[in-house]
């Protein structure tokens, strides 16, 4: 995948957020689901590319510093995922 910058500026959009469902909680759940689906697809694509290059990754063990970095990324991902419920 590319390391190109994304359009996410970290700023909130202005104006009224569109609501598709009568209950705004359903909108939040749909947004969460779509975020998870997007992340899952990116992960599957990256894993397929990695396995095409090095073979199966089932038996690989990450160094401790990489495990710690991955844990921090996981925490940030979970925070981002559930932030939709705080709005």
C-alpha positions as CSV (number, residue, x, y, z in Angstrom):
1,X,0.0,0.0,0.0
2,X,1.0,3.6,-0.4
3,X,2.2,6.0,2.3
4,X,0.6,8.9,0.5
5,X,-1.1,11.5,2.7
6,X,-4.8,11.1,3.0
7,X,-7.5,13.8,2.9
8,X,-8.2,13.3,6.7
9,X,-7.2,16.6,8.3
10,X,-8.4,15.6,11.8
11,X,-10.9,18.5,11.7
12,X,-14.7,18.1,12.0
13,X,-16.9,18.9,9.0
14,X,-19.1,21.9,9.4
15,X,-22.8,21.9,8.9
16,X,-25.6,19.4,9.5
17,X,-24.6,15.7,9.3
18,X,-26.9,13.8,7.0
19,X,-29.1,11.2,8.8
20,X,-30.2,8.2,6.8
21,X,-32.1,6.3,9.5
22,X,-34.7,7.5,11.9
23,X,-32.6,6.6,14.9
24,X,-29.2,8.3,14.8
25,X,-27.7,5.4,16.7
26,X,-28.4,3.2,13.7
27,X,-26.4,5.7,11.5
28,X,-23.5,5.5,14.0
29,X,-23.6,1.7,13.9
30,X,-23.7,1.7,10.1
31,X,-20.7,4.1,10.0
32,X,-18.8,1.8,12.5
33,X,-19.6,-1.3,10.3
34,X,-18.4,0.4,7.2
35,X,-15.2,1.5,8.9
36,X,-14.6,-2.1,10.1
37,X,-15.3,-3.4,6.6
38,X,-12.9,-1.0,5.0
39,X,-10.1,-1.8,7.5
40,X,-10.7,-5.6,7.0
41,X,-10.4,-5.3,3.3
42,X,-7.2,-3.3,3.5
43,X,-5.8,-5.8,5.9
44,X,-6.7,-8.7,3.6
45,X,-5.1,-7.0,0.6
46,X,-1.9,-6.3,2.5
47,X,-1.7,-9.8,3.9
48,X,-2.2,-11.3,0.4
49,X,0.6,-9.1,-1.0
50,X,2.9,-10.1,1.9
51,X,2.1,-13.8,1.5
52,X,2.7,-13.6,-2.2
53,X,6.2,-12.3,-1.5
54,X,7.3,-14.3,1.5
55,X,4.9,-17.3,1.8
56,X,2.8,-18.0,4.9
57,X,3.0,-15.7,7.8
58,X,1.5,-18.0,10.3
59,X,4.7,-18.9,12.1
60,X,6.3,-15.4,12.1
61,X,7.0,-13.8,15.5
62,X,7.2,-10.1,15.9
63,X,10.0,-8.5,18.0
64,X,8.9,-7.0,21.3
65,X,9.2,-3.4,20.0
66,X,7.1,-4.2,17.0
67,X,4.5,-5.9,19.3
68,X,4.4,-2.7,21.4
69,X,4.0,-0.5,18.3
70,X,1.2,-2.7,17.1
71,X,-0.6,-2.6,20.4
72,X,-0.4,1.2,20.3
73,X,-1.9,1.2,16.8
74,X,-4.6,-1.2,17.9
75,X,-5.5,1.2,20.8
76,X,-5.7,4.1,18.4
77,X,-7.9,2.1,16.0
78,X,-10.3,1.1,18.7
79,X,-10.5,4.7,19.9
80,X,-11.2,5.9,16.3
81,X,-13.8,3.1,15.8
82,X,-15.8,3.9,18.9
83,X,-15.5,7.6,18.6
84,X,-18.5,7.6,16.4
85,X,-20.6,6.6,19.4
86,X,-19.4,9.7,21.3
87,X,-20.8,12.3,18.8
